[in-house]
């Protein structure tokens, strides 16, 4: 198993729009593409970022899952709809990780 930590920083003034798109509208589509969201977070104190952790069988599965998600017409439509007034994301960082604990593939 591999894990991917994704951190999104919103464009100023677009925090709620970004959170709605990611947490309420995009994440429900992710299982259709074998993207397992393990957890989602907002930092404390709240600085507007959205942080979430995904789990994949391996790096090939991760690449295939994100490619399928990016090609999904529902995602393309959602992105277009939510960016009619400009982009929502200022920066996005992704870190791939493996568990350092024996037998820790399941939380």
C-alpha positions in Angstrom: 0.0 0.0 0.0 1.0 3.6 -0.6 -0.5 6.7 0.8 -0.7 10.1 -0.8 -1.0 13.3 1.2 -2.6 16.1 -0.8 -2.6 19.7 0.5 -4.5 22.4 -1.3 -4.2 26.1 -0.6 -7.0 28.2 -1.9 -6.8 31.4 -3.9 -7.6 34.3 -1.5 -11.4 34.6 -1.0 -12.1 31.1 -2.5 -11.7 28.9 0.6 -15.4 27.9 1.0 -15.7 27.3 -2.8 -12.6 25.1 -2.8 -13.8 23.1 0.3 -17.2 22.6 -1.2 -15.8 21.4 -4.5 -13.3 19.0 -2.9 -15.1 17.7 0.2 -18.7 17.7 -1.0 -18.6 17.3 -4.7 -15.3 15.7 -5.9 -14.7 13.3 -3.1 -17.9 11.4 -3.7 -16.7 10.6 -7.3 -13.3 9.3 -6.2 -14.3 5.8 -5.2 -15.6 5.3 -8.7 -11.9 5.6 -9.8 -10.4 3.5 -7.0 -9.3 6.6 -5.0 -9.8 5.7 -1.4 -9.9 8.8 0.8 -8.7 7.7 4.2 -9.2 11.1 6.0 -9.7 14.8 5.3 -8.6 17.7 7.5 -8.6 21.4 7.9 -5.6 22.8 9.8 -5.8 24.3 13.2 -5.8 27.2 13.3 -7.7 27.3 10.1 -5.7 28.9 7.3 -8.1 27.8 4.5 -6.1 24.8 3.3 -7.7 21.4 2.7 -5.6 18.3 3.5 -6.5 14.8 2.7 -4.9 11.4 2.7 -5.6 8.7 0.0 -4.6 5.0 -0.1 -3.7 3.0 -3.2 -2.5 -0.5 -3.8 0.7 0.8 -5.5 2.1 3.7 -7.5 0.7 2.3 -10.8 -2.8 2.0 -9.3 -2.4 5.6 -8.1 -1.4 6.9 -11.5 -4.3 5.0 -13.2 -6.8 6.2 -10.6 -5.9 9.9 -11.0 -5.8 9.6 -14.8 -9.3 8.1 -14.8 -10.6 10.8 -12.4 -9.1 13.6 -14.6 -10.9 12.1 -17.6 -14.2 11.8 -15.9 -16.8 14.1 -17.6 -18.4 14.8 -14.2 -15.1 16.1 -12.9 -14.4 18.2 -16.0 -17.9 19.7 -15.7 -17.5 20.4 -12.0 -14.1 22.0 -12.5 -15.4 24.2 -15.3 -18.5 25.2 -13.2 -16.6 26.0 -10.1 -13.9 28.0 -11.9 -16.2 30.3 -13.9 -15.0 33.2 -11.7 -11.4 32.0 -11.8 -9.3 29.3 -10.3 -9.8 28.0 -6.7 -6.4 26.6 -6.1 -3.3 28.7 -5.4 -1.0 25.8 -4.7 -1.3 22.0 -4.4 1.3 19.7 -2.9 1.4 15.9 -3.1 3.6 13.6 -1.1 3.7 9.8 -1.6 4.4 7.7 1.5 4.7 4.1 2.7 3.8 3.0 6.2 6.9 2.9 8.5 5.0 0.7 11.0 4.8 -3.1 10.5 1.3 -4.2 9.8 0.0 -0.6 9.6 -1.7 -0.8 6.2 -5.1 -0.4 7.9 -6.0 2.4 10.2 
